[in-house]
């Protein structure tokens, strides 16, 4: 019986701060009394207060659950409570009869239970369908065959009741009785089969079919064979059970696949999304034929598009990605790339991200052209839609996907570049930076596209709004403009972007020219403002209106310089030097050479003059002055050595960087493909399905049971499928001492978003411990879901208590508490045993992740919490220390292996990880080997950690501090 068919239980909540009632008071409340005074007070005992009896019955149930024995109350309840027709009383009685002892110490059934049995026989014939149905559910929990035997005719009769609620519970009752006591109803499978054939209600048919699956699979298959053509007309709950049956039968007996695979194909067209999902998953496991894989994949795609819940979309996308991992299925999915791209209509960014990655993995030379057309349309759509907050990030994803397509399929670059170049002038700097990176790589790799890229770059150059993009565009134009006309065009664009020169004189004249008219019109009242320190400052309308007017008329490059960003001036100086040196080599006329050089030098000189003046918001830095001065000197001398450095060495450096990057990507792709390819050793045994023993077949993983366990949060790793083995592998946390009256120890099971504490509590005394309660509290971002219920422990008895703790963020947490209990018969206060603390490790929630250098720098600048850890280790090798830190912290090294190779006495590396809650953790390792202290000197340096939350930064720092030193094995 799977976890799906487990019976459910009723939870009763009563206040625990009140004193437990005595047996006499309970008898009085329930309506029984042996005292004459009570008899004279309440002559009609059977008509007592129902509310009072309800409360008393609840107290009785709680006391019995806590280990109290109340034998005197049995007849009281039979006489004065059992005949009542109140529905609440009847529900509580069902719970009472479930938990009350029904046998004598020697194992015989109590005589009073005959009266109970008669009462329930009447309830099974009651005209109210709710009472009949709830009674049938109660019978599922009875374990006494003597009680059930007289009720069998009434249970059988309920199969023919007019109401479906009664019939479906009657099927469940027959199923459990047949499973536990087959002799009571030996013809149950035949009875249920006949019932199933004539039944019309979907829920009743589902329960009946479920019983046949587990009780008599052959009959279930016979029934399915008779109605296999009508399966599409069944209700979804019955269709789900049919899918499960077909899955189990075909895995146990592969020869049955041909008989039922048509039925699974038909269920792919079901109106229920759940049925379609399960049918597609079953079809993939039953058949690896291309038609089956294509049908299942198409079903998954339809589900993603039609379902509105983003979580469902992500789950089904994961199933598609799993299909893609199989080498033989990948070819089939490649034909469905265009269908997969229909998912991009979903506004959720995470769904789009996974979809684009999947499409990129599946793209081939056959469909890349269609893929690029769709992506180009999507890029153009994002340009027109700005209201959604994720539009900029989506555009960035599209640009990166087109970039990857163009690198893998160079023929597509010519179609992609014109569309993407327009986004260099985009307000979103991140998307423009991705376009620029793509353009830089394309212009270096594809010589035939250089004229097109230069032309497009010159078209959009004046519209670029971001200074960072402007610098990159200047570098590309300076590096790749090789004709006289292009060089002249670049100079024209630079002059246009810089405005009138000399800048200082023109700005002073502009100030003087604009000031007079402003003075004439600015007669508005002065505005009083309060500064940060609380003092008053006065601001006139004149000073607030003038800058806005100036910025509107100001050319872009001039605006950057007046804002104090002179790094772009250093880039401009380098660009001007490169194109001037190239112009000299292209043009033979000395006059033109000198004229061009003079113009370039004039621009640099006027920028230097501006930097030294008081006009910019920030003065020019010394580094920028040195760079511009160097470029002036190079242009004044024009030596061949400098010509080689500026026009050849720079491009070679870029070429080396791109080739290293490409090699790294190929290496990572190779590793991924090696992971996916199933390597079979020559001496591995071959498993033939037809020759596999049945017990071995049953030991294979049941996908339905695995998915159910995953939904219930009971997922186990494949390598630790045996629960006993998985428990033995875990470390037991001792919570109390061996000499304490109550000994406690715990297994700490860390699931994805919660922690389950499995606490073993042992009574080491000779007394009965009542109301033994595990009281827990948490420190950090942990939350106790529910308070564990109290227990009654017999002398030297033990029990397991489970407690759930929810985790809300990634930081170290502490669980602490105590065990409190009462000693039976003692008049003293409650006893308490304090527990040891349980420390929750941050590493259970951190996973290695990847990001680009630009994203890393952006996050490094944004994150406000930093933790600096000084290196204190006994490791003497730099690389070994880095690998030790990576292993201890679950972080991934973003710095390429080539950059870390070799030996130079120091090392710098960037590390990145992401928690399951979506929190990012960054680290920068800066270490060195102090050579002057000898070859055995340990590594020194520091590690800087940055995170968005303080807890993440501190917890990661503590983890590094604890694990820096390498322990000797």
ZAMARGU-4260 file (C-alpha; in steps of 0.2 Angstrom, whole numbers, plus 5000, padded with zeros to 4 digits):
<rodrens>
0) 5000/5000/5000 | 5008/5017/4995 | 5008/5032/5005 | 4993/5039/4995 | 4981/5027/5003
5) 4986/5029/5021 | 4971/5034/5032 | 4969/5051/5039 | 4968/5056/5057 | 4958/5069/5067
10) 4967/5082/5077 | 4959/5088/5093 | 4965/5104/5102 | 4961/5107/5120 | 4969/5119/5132
15) 4984/5111/5141 | 4985/5124/5155 | 4969/5117/5164 | 4970/5103/5177 | 4966/5085/5171
20) 4948/5081/5177 | 4944/5066/5188 | 4935/5051/5183 | 4920/5055/5194 | 4918/5073/5187
25) 4919/5065/5169 | 4905/5052/5174 | 4894/5066/5180 | 4897/5077/5164 | 4893/5062/5153
30) 4877/5058/5161 | 4880/5044/5173 | 4880/5045/5192 | 4879/5032/5205 | 4875/5045/5219
35) 4857/5047/5224 | 4859/5066/5225 | 4863/5066/5207 | 4849/5055/5203 | 4837/5067/5211
40) 4844/5082/5203 | 4844/5075/5185 | 4830/5062/5183 | 4831/5061/5164 | 4849/5057/5162
45) 4848/5053/5144 | 4843/5071/5140 | 4858/5079/5148 | 4867/5094/5140 | 4875/5089/5123
50) 4888/5103/5124 | 4894/5097/5141 | 4895/5080/5135 | 4905/5085/5120 | 4918/5094/5131
55) 4919/5079/5143 | 4921/5067/5128 | 4935/5077/5122 | 4944/5077/5139 | 4942/5058/5140
60) 4950/5056/5123 | 4965/5067/5128 | 4967/5057/5144 | 4967/5040/5136 | 4980/5046/5123
65) 4991/5052/5138 | 4991/5035/5145 | 4976/5036/5157 | 4966/5020/5159 | 4947/5024/5162
70) 4939/5007/5163 | 4924/5014/5172 | 4919/5026/5159 | 4916/5013/5145 | 4898/5008/5150
75) 4894/5026/5154 | 4898/5031/5137 | 4888/5016/5130 | 4873/5020/5140 | 4872/5039/5139
80) 4882/5045/5124 | 4882/5032/5111 | 4863/5034/5108 | 4864/5052/5105 | 4861/5058/5087
85) 4871/5074/5087 | 4884/5074/5073 | 4899/5081/5083 | 4896/5068/5097 | 4896/5054/5083
90) 4912/5061/5076 | 4921/5061/5093 | 4914/5044/5097 | 4923/5037/5081 | 4939/5044/5088
95) 4935/5037/5105 | 4932/5019/5099 | 4947/5020/5089 | 4959/5023/5104 | 4950/5015/5118
100) 4957/4997/5123 | 4944/4985/5116 | 4952/4969/5124 | 4955/4961/5141 | 4973/4958/5147
105) 4972/4941/5140 | 4967/4947/5123 | 4949/4943/5122 | 4936/4956/5116 | 4927/4965/5130
110) 4909/4960/5132 | 4903/4979/5131 | 4910/4980/5113 | 4895/4969/5107 | 4884/4984/5111
115) 4896/4995/5102 | 4895/4984/5087 | 4876/4984/5087 | 4876/5003/5088 | 4887/5004/5073
120) 4877/4991/5063 | 4862/5003/5065 | 4873/5018/5060 | 4878/5008/5044 | 4859/5008/5040
125) 4856/5026/5046 | 4846/5036/5033 | 4859/5050/5034 | 4872/5048/5021 | 4885/5057/5031
130) 4883/5046/5047 | 4885/5030/5035 | 4900/5037/5026 | 4910/5042/5042 | 4906/5026/5050
135) 4913/5016/5035 | 4929/5027/5036 | 4930/5023/5055 | 4929/5004/5051 | 4945/5006/5040
140) 4954/5009/5056 | 4948/4994/5066 | 4960/4980/5069 | 4948/4968/5078 | 4941/4955/5066
145) 4927/4950/5079 | 4920/4967/5079 | 4920/4968/5060 | 4912/4951/5056 | 4894/4955/5062
150) 4895/4971/5051 | 4900/4963/5035 | 4882/4962/5028 | 4878/4980/5032 | 4895/4985/5024
155) 4891/4975/5008 | 4873/4983/5007 | 4881/5001/5008 | 4889/4997/4990 | 4871/4999/4983
160) 4867/5015/4993 | 4860/5030/4982 | 4873/5042/4988 | 4891/5041/4980 | 4899/5047/4997
165) 4893/5031/5005 | 4897/5020/4991 | 4915/5026/4989 | 4918/5024/5008 | 4911/5007/5007
170) 4924/5002/4994 | 4938/5009/5005 | 4931/4999/5020 | 4930/4983/5010 | 4948/4986/5003
175) 4955/4988/5021 | 4946/4973/5028 | 4951/4962/5013 | 4969/4967/5016 | 4969/4964/5034
180) 4956/4950/5036 | 4954/4942/5020 | 4944/4928/5027 | 4930/4940/5032 | 4926/4944/5013
185) 4936/4932/5002 | 4926/4937/4987 | 4930/4956/4988 | 4939/4957/4971 | 4925/4949/4962
190) 4912/4960/4972 | 4921/4976/4968 | 4924/4971/4950 | 4905/4969/4947 | 4902/4986/4957
195) 4915/4994/4945 | 4907/4988/4929 | 4890/4996/4934 | 4896/5011/4944 | 4894/5029/4936
200) 4901/5040/4949 | 4920/5045/4945 | 4926/5045/4963 | 4918/5028/4967 | 4925/5021/4951
205) 4942/5028/4956 | 4942/5020/4973 | 4936/5003/4966 | 4949/5003/4953 | 4963/5007/4965
210) 4958/4993/4976 | 4958/4981/4961 | 4976/4987/4957 | 4982/4982/4974 | 4971/4967/4978
215) 4969/4959/4961 | 4979/4966/4947 | 4972/4954/4934 | 4954/4959/4937 | 4960/4977/4935
220) 4968/4974/4919 | 4952/4964/4913 | 4941/4979/4917 | 4953/4991/4908 | 4954/4980/4893
225) 4935/4980/4891 | 4934/4999/4892 | 4951/5005/4885 | 4943/5014/4871 | 4932/5024/4883
230) 4946/5029/4894 | 4946/5047/4887 | 4928/5050/4893 | 4932/5045/4911 | 4935/5058/4925
235) 4953/5064/4928 | 4954/5055/4945 | 4951/5038/4937 | 4962/5042/4922 | 4977/5046/4934
240) 4975/5029/4942 | 4974/5020/4925 | 4991/5029/4921 | 4998/5022/4937 | 4992/5005/4933
245) 4999/5005/4916 | 5016/5011/4922 | 5017/4997/4935 | 5011/4983/4924 | 5022/4988/4909
250) 5037/4989/4920 | 5034/4972/4928 | 5029/4964/4912 | 5037/4973/4897 | 5027/4962/4885
255) 5011/4972/4889 | 5018/4988/4882 | 5010/4986/4865 | 4993/4982/4873 | 4992/4998/4883
260) 5004/5011/4875 | 4989/5017/4863 | 4979/5021/4879 | 4993/5032/4885 | 4994/5041/4869
265) 4975/5044/4870 | 4977/5051/4888 | 4990/5064/4881 | 4974/5072/4874 | 4965/5073/4891
270) 4957/5089/4897 | 4965/5087/4914 | 4983/5095/4915 | 4988/5082/4929 | 4983/5067/4918
275) 4993/5074/4903 | 5008/5077/4913 | 5008/5060/4921 | 5004/5052/4904 | 5019/5061/4896
280) 5030/5055/4910 | 5024/5037/4909 | 5026/5037/4890 | 5044/5042/4891 | 5048/5028/4903
285) 5039/5015/4892 | 5045/5019/4875 | 5061/5028/4868 | 5054/5028/4850 | 5056/5045/4842
290) 5037/5047/4840 | 5034/5044/4858 | 5047/5056/4864 | 5040/5069/4852 | 5022/5066/4858
295) 5027/5068/4876 | 5038/5083/4873 | 5024/5092/4863 | 5012/5088/4878 | 5024/5096/4890
300) 5026/5111/4879 | 5007/5113/4878 | 5006/5112/4897 | 5019/5126/4899 | 5010/5137/4887
305) 4992/5134/4894 | 4996/5133/4913 | 4995/5150/4922 | 5005/5145/4937 | 5024/5149/4935
310) 5029/5135/4947 | 5020/5122/4936 | 5029/5130/4920 | 5046/5128/4929 | 5042/5110/4934
315) 5037/5105/4917 | 5052/5114/4909 | 5063/5104/4920 | 5056/5088/4913 | 5060/5094/4896
320) 5077/5098/4901 | 5079/5080/4908 | 5073/5073/4891 | 5086/5084/4882 | 5100/5076/4894
325) 5097/5059/4885 | 5108/5058/4869 | 5095/5049/4859 | 5081/5061/4864 | 5090/5077/4860
330) 5089/5074/4841 | 5070/5073/4842 | 5069/5089/4853 | 5079/5098/4840 | 5064/5098/4829
335) 5053/5106/4842 | 5064/5121/4846 | 5051/5133/4837 | 5037/5126/4848 | 5048/5128/4864
340) 5051/5146/4859 | 5032/5149/4861 | 5035/5148/4880 | 5043/5165/4878 | 5026/5173/4878
345) 5026/5170/4897 | 5030/5186/4907 | 5040/5177/4921 | 5059/5180/4919 | 5064/5163/4926
350) 5053/5154/4914 | 5060/5164/4900 | 5078/5161/4906 | 5076/5142/4906 | 5067/5142/4889
355) 5081/5152/4881 | 5094/5141/4888 | 5085/5125/4883 | 5083/5132/4865 | 5101/5137/4864
360) 5106/5119/4869 | 5095/5111/4856 | 5099/5123/4842 | 5107/5116/4826 | 5112/5122/4809
365) 5095/5116/4803 | 5085/5128/4813 | 5096/5141/4819 | 5090/5153/4806 | 5072/5152/4812
370) 5078/5154/4830 | 5087/5170/4826 | 5072/5177/4817 | 5061/5173/4833 | 5074/5181/4844
375) 5076/5196/4834 | 5057/5199/4834 | 5057/5197/4853 | 5071/5210/4855 | 5061/5222/4844
380) 5046/5219/4856 | 5056/5223/4871 | 5061/5240/4863 | 5042/5245/4862 | 5037/5238/4880
385) 5044/5247/4895 | 5031/5245/4908 | 5037/5228/4915 | 5051/5228/4927 | 5059/5213/4920
390) 5059/5219/4902 | 5077/5226/4903 | 5083/5209/4910 | 5074/5199/4897 | 5082/5210/4883
395) 5099/5206/4891 | 5095/5187/4890 | 5090/5189/4872 | 5106/5198/4868 | 5117/5185/4876
400) 5107/5171/4867 | 5110/5179/4850 | 5128/5182/4855 | 5130/5163/4858 | 5121/5159/4842
405) 5132/5170/4832 | 5148/5163/4840 | 5142/5145/4836 | 5135/5149/4819 | 5145/5163/4811
410) 5134/5164/4796 | 5120/5171/4807 | 5131/5186/4813 | 5127/5197/4798 | 5108/5195/4802
415) 5110/5198/4820 | 5122/5213/4821 | 5111/5227/4813 | 5097/5224/4825 | 5108/5223/4841
420) 5118/5238/4836 | 5103/5249/4839 | 5103/5244/4857 | 5120/5252/4861 | 5110/5268/4863
425) 5098/5260/4876 | 5095/5267/4893 | 5099/5250/4901 | 5118/5249/4903 | 5118/5231/4906
430) 5110/5226/4889 | 5120/5239/4880 | 5136/5231/4888 | 5131/5214/4882 | 5129/5221/4864
435) 5145/5229/4865 | 5154/5213/4871 | 5146/5204/4857 | 5151/5217/4844 | 5169/5217/4850
440) 5170/5198/4848 | 5161/5198/4831 | 5172/5212/4824 | 5188/5202/4830 | 5182/5185/4823
445) 5173/5189/4807 | 5184/5200/4796 | 5170/5201/4782 | 5158/5209/4794 | 5170/5223/4800
450) 5164/5236/4787 | 5146/5233/4792 | 5150/5234/4810 | 5160/5250/4808 | 5146/5258/4798
455) 5132/5254/4811 | 5143/5259/4825 | 5146/5277/4817 | 5127/5278/4814 | 5123/5275/4833
460) 5138/5283/4840 | 5131/5300/4844 | 5115/5293/4852 | 5125/5282/4866 | 5120/5288/4883
465) 5131/5278/4895 | 5149/5283/4897 | 5154/5265/4899 | 5147/5260/4882 | 5154/5276/4875
470) 5172/5271/4880 | 5170/5253/4873 | 5163/5261/4856 | 5178/5272/4855 | 5190/5258/4858
475) 5182/5248/4844 | 5182/5262/4832 | 5200/5266/4836 | 5205/5248/4834 | 5196/5243/4818
480) 5194/5258/4807 | 5207/5254/4793 | 5202/5265/4778 | 5205/5283/4776 | 5186/5287/4775
485) 5182/5278/4791 | 5196/5287/4800 | 5189/5303/4794 | 5172/5298/4799 | 5177/5294/4817
490) 5186/5311/4818 | 5170/5320/4812 | 5159/5310/4825 | 5172/5314/4839 | 5172/5333/4835
495) 5153/5332/4834 | 5151/5324/4851 | 5164/5335/4859 | 5156/5352/4853 | 5165/5368/4851
500) 5183/5369/4856 | 5193/5375/4865 | 5181/5369/4878 | 5185/5380/4892 | 5184/5396/4882
505) 5168/5391/4874 | 5160/5386/4891 | 5165/5403/4899 | 5158/5413/4884 | 5142/5402/4885
510) 5141/5406/4904 | 5143/5425/4900 | 5130/5424/4886 | 5117/5415/4895 | 5119/5425/4912
515) 5111/5441/4906 | 5094/5435/4900 | 5093/5424/4915 | 5095/5439/4927 | 5081/5448/4918
520) 5068/5435/4920 | 5073/5427/4937 | 5062/5438/4948 | 5054/5423/4957 | 5056/5422/4976
525) 5070/5413/4984 | 5067/5396/4990 | 5072/5390/5008 | 5079/5373/5010 | 5084/5362/5025
530) 5101/5354/5023 | 5105/5337/5031 | 5113/5345/5046 | 5096/5355/5050 | 5102/5372/5044
535) 5094/5383/5031 | 5101/5385/5014 | 5094/5397/5001 | 5092/5393/4983 | 5086/5404/4969
540) 5076/5400/4954 | 5090/5406/4943 | 5103/5393/4949 | 5091/5379/4948 | 5085/5382/4930
545) 5101/5386/4921 | 5110/5368/4922 | 5095/5360/4915 | 5095/5371/4900 | 5114/5368/4898
550) 5113/5349/4899 | 5099/5348/4885 | 5110/5357/4873 | 5127/5349/4878 | 5134/5335/4866
555) 5137/5318/4875 | 5156/5318/4876 | 5156/5336/4882 | 5143/5331/4895 | 5154/5317/4902
560) 5169/5328/4903 | 5160/5342/4912 | 5153/5329/4924 | 5171/5325/4929 | 5172/5308/4920
565) 5189/5309/4913 | 5192/5291/4911 | 5183/5292/4894 | 5195/5306/4890 | 5210/5294/4892
570) 5200/5281/4881 | 5198/5295/4868 | 5216/5300/4868 | 5221/5281/4864 | 5208/5280/4850
575) 5214/5297/4843 | 5232/5291/4844 | 5228/5274/4835 | 5218/5282/4821 | 5231/5296/4819
580) 5246/5283/4817 | 5235/5273/4805 | 5231/5289/4795 | 5249/5293/4793 | 5253/5276/4786
585) 5238/5277/4774 | 5241/5295/4767 | 5257/5300/4759 | 5254/5319/4759 | 5264/5327/4773
590) 5253/5341/4775 | 5237/5330/4777 | 5247/5320/4790 | 5252/5335/4800 | 5235/5342/4799
595) 5226/5326/4806 | 5239/5324/4820 | 5238/5342/4825 | 5219/5341/4826 | 5220/5325/4837
600) 5233/5334/4848 | 5222/5349/4849 | 5208/5339/4856 | 5219/5331/4869 | 5226/5347/4874
605) 5209/5356/4876 | 5203/5341/4887 | 5219/5343/4898 | 5215/5361/4899 | 5197/5358/4904
610) 5203/5345/4917 | 5214/5358/4926 | 5201/5371/4926 | 5187/5373/4939 | 5173/5370/4926
615) 5171/5351/4928 | 5162/5344/4944 | 5177/5333/4948 | 5195/5337/4943 | 5205/5326/4931
620) 5215/5312/4940 | 5234/5310/4938 | 5232/5294/4929 | 5221/5301/4916 | 5233/5316/4914
625) 5248/5304/4912 | 5238/5294/4899 | 5234/5309/4888 | 5251/5316/4890 | 5259/5300/4884
630) 5247/5300/4869 | 5252/5318/4865 | 5271/5312/4866 | 5268/5297/4855 | 5259/5308/4841
635) 5273/5321/4842 | 5287/5308/4839 | 5278/5295/4828 | 5291/5281/4831 | 5289/5264/4823
640) 5289/5255/4840 | 5275/5265/4847 | 5265/5262/4831 | 5267/5243/4834 | 5262/5244/4852
645) 5246/5254/4848 | 5241/5246/4832 | 5246/5228/4834 | 5250/5223/4852 | 5232/5229/4858
650) 5223/5218/4845 | 5234/5203/4849 | 5230/5205/4868 | 5211/5204/4863 | 5214/5189/4852
655) 5223/5180/4866 | 5209/5184/4878 | 5195/5179/4866 | 5204/5162/4862 | 5206/5158/4881
660) 5188/5162/4884 | 5183/5151/4869 | 5194/5137/4875 | 5187/5138/4893 | 5169/5137/4885
665) 5174/5122/4875 | 5181/5113/4890 | 5166/5116/4901 | 5155/5110/4886 | 5166/5094/4885
670) 5164/5091/4904 | 5145/5093/4902 | 5144/5081/4888 | 5155/5068/4897 | 5143/5069/4911
675) 5128/5066/4900 | 5136/5052/4890 | 5134/5035/4900 | 5151/5027/4900 | 5149/5008/4901
680) 5165/4998/4906 | 5169/4982/4896 | 5166/4971/4911 | 5150/4978/4916 | 5135/4966/4916
685) 5122/4968/4903 | 5104/4968/4910 | 5091/4960/4899 | 5073/4966/4904 | 5066/4949/4898
690) 5078/4939/4909 | 5076/4950/4925 | 5068/4941/4940 | 5052/4948/4946 | 5059/4953/4963
695) 5073/4963/4955 | 5060/4972/4944 | 5050/4977/4960 | 5066/4984/4967 | 5067/4997/4954
700) 5062/5014/4958 | 5043/5018/4956 | 5042/5035/4948 | 5024/5038/4956 | 5030/5034/4973
705) 5046/5045/4971 | 5035/5060/4965 | 5023/5057/4980 | 5038/5057/4992 | 5045/5072/4984
710) 5028/5081/4987 | 5028/5076/5005 | 5046/5082/5008 | 5053/5065/5011 | 5065/5065/4996
715) 5081/5055/4998 | 5097/5055/4988 | 5098/5041/4976 | 5115/5035/4984 | 5106/5034/5001
720) 5090/5025/4996 | 5090/5013/5011 | 5083/5023/5025 | 5093/5013/5038 | 5109/5016/5029
725) 5105/5035/5027 | 5102/5036/5046 | 5118/5027/5050 | 5128/5039/5039 | 5121/5054/5049
730) 5129/5060/5065 | 5119/5058/5080 | 5118/5074/5091 | 5118/5070/5109 | 5106/5082/5118
735) 5107/5076/5136 | 5119/5066/5147 | 5119/5048/5150 | 5115/5051/5169 | 5100/5062/5166
740) 5083/5055/5171 | 5078/5058/5153 | 5091/5054/5139 | 5088/5063/5122 | 5098/5062/5105
745) 5093/5069/5088 | 5095/5066/5070 | 5095/5082/5060 | 5088/5080/5043 | 5091/5095/5032
750) 5078/5096/5018 | 5078/5111/5006 | 5068/5124/5015 | 5065/5115/5032 | 5074/5105/5045
755) 5067/5089/5053 | 5073/5085/5070 | 5070/5066/5074 | 5073/5066/5093 | 5074/5050/5103
760) 5068/5052/5121 | 5072/5038/5134 | 5065/5037/5151 | 5079/5031/5162 | 5069/5031/5178
765) 5057/5018/5186 | 5043/5031/5186 | 5030/5034/5173 | 5033/5051/5166 | 5017/5061/5161
770) 5016/5076/5149 | 5034/5073/5144 | 5036/5088/5132 | 5050/5093/5120 | 5051/5112/5121
775) 5061/5120/5108 | 5067/5138/5103 | 5077/5145/5089 | 5090/5158/5087 | 5093/5166/5070
780) 5082/5166/5055 | 5073/5149/5060 | 5055/5146/5065 | 5048/5132/5074 | 5032/5126/5064
785) 5023/5118/5078 | 5025/5113/5096 | 5028/5094/5098 | 5014/5086/5107 | 5016/5079/5125
790) 5019/5060/5128 | 5017/5048/5142 | 5033/5037/5145 | 5032/5021/5155 | 5047/5016/5166
795) 5062/5013/5155 | 5051/5017/5139 | 5057/5027/5124 | 5048/5037/5110 | 5053/5047/5095
800) 5047/5065/5093 | 5048/5074/5077 | 5049/5093/5076 | 5049/5104/5060 | 5059/5120/5059
805) 5057/5132/5044 | 5072/5140/5037 | 5069/5158/5030 | 5087/5164/5025 | 5105/5158/5023
810) 5113/5160/5040 | 5120/5150/5054 | 5106/5146/5067 | 5105/5138/5084 | 5091/5127/5090
815) 5090/5125/5109 | 5077/5120/5122 | 5073/5107/5136 | 5063/5092/5141 | 5049/5095/5154
820) 5039/5081/5162 | 5028/5076/5177 | 5031/5061/5188 | 5016/5051/5190 | 5010/5051/5208
825) 5022/5065/5214 | 5016/5081/5221 | 5031/5091/5216 | 5033/5104/5202 | 5037/5100/5184
830) 5054/5093/5181 | 5066/5100/5168 | 5081/5093/5158 | 5091/5106/5148 | 5096/5101/5131
835) 5113/5104/5122 | 5112/5117/5107 | 5110/5111/5090 | 5120/5121/5077 | 5113/5122/5059
840) 5127/5124/5046 | 5126/5137/5032 | 5133/5125/5020 | 5117/5115/5019 | 5110/5129/5009
845) 5124/5136/4999 | 5127/5129/4981 | 5140/5134/4968 | 5134/5145/4954 | 5141/5155/4940
850) 5140/5173/4934 | 5149/5184/4922 | 5163/5196/4927 | 5151/5211/4924 | 5138/5204/4935
855) 5151/5200/4948 | 5157/5218/4948 | 5140/5225/4948 | 5135/5214/4964 | 5151/5218/4972
860) 5147/5237/4971 | 5129/5235/4976 | 5131/5223/4991 | 5133/5233/5007 | 5139/5220/5020
865) 5157/5215/5019 | 5167/5203/5030 | 5186/5203/5030 | 5194/5187/5035 | 5212/5186/5038
870) 5221/5170/5032 | 5227/5159/5046 | 5231/5142/5040 | 5245/5128/5040 | 5243/5126/5021
875) 5259/5131/5012 | 5253/5130/4994 | 5243/5144/4986 | 5233/5132/4974 | 5230/5120/4988
880) 5223/5133/5000 | 5211/5139/4986 | 5205/5122/4983 | 5203/5119/5002 | 5192/5135/5003
885) 5181/5130/4988 | 5178/5113/4996 | 5174/5120/5013 | 5162/5134/5007 | 5153/5126/4992
890) 5158/5141/4982 | 5164/5141/4963 | 5180/5149/4957 | 5175/5162/4943 | 5194/5166/4939
895) 5199/5155/4924 | 5211/5141/4927 | 5224/5148/4915 | 5224/5164/4926 | 5228/5154/4941
900) 5241/5143/4933 | 5260/5145/4935 | 5268/5151/4951 | 5272/5170/4955 | 5271/5170/4974
905) 5254/5178/4975 | 5236/5174/4969 | 5219/5183/4967 | 5203/5174/4963 | 5184/5178/4963
910) 5172/5166/4971 | 5153/5165/4969 | 5139/5155/4977 | 5120/5156/4978 | 5109/5150/4992
915) 5093/5140/4989 | 5084/5156/4994 | 5091/5166/4980 | 5104/5175/4990 | 5121/5179/4982
920) 5138/5177/4991 | 5154/5184/4983 | 5171/5182/4989 | 5188/5189/4984 | 5203/5179/4989
925) 5220/5188/4990 | 5234/5177/4996 | 5253/5176/4994 | 5267/5165/4999 | 5280/5174/5010
930) 5296/5168/5001 | 5307/5177/5014 | 5301/5166/5028 | 5307/5150/5019 | 5298/5136/5008
935) 5288/5129/5023 | 5280/5146/5027 | 5261/5145/5027 | 5250/5155/5015 | 5246/5173/5021
940) 5233/5186/5015 | 5214/5189/5017 | 5197/5185/5010 | 5184/5198/5008 | 5166/5192/5008
945) 5152/5203/5002 | 5133/5199/5003 | 5116/5207/5003 | 5112/5202/5021 | 5123/5203/5036
950) 5119/5186/5042 | 5125/5178/5026 | 5142/5188/5026 | 5145/5184/5045 | 5140/5166/5043
955) 5151/5163/5028 | 5166/5172/5037 | 5163/5161/5052 | 5164/5145/5041 | 5180/5150/5033
960) 5188/5154/5050 | 5183/5137/5056 | 5189/5127/5041 | 5205/5137/5036 | 5217/5125/5044
965) 5219/5108/5036 | 5217/5094/5048 | 5229/5080/5046 | 5221/5063/5042
</rodrens>
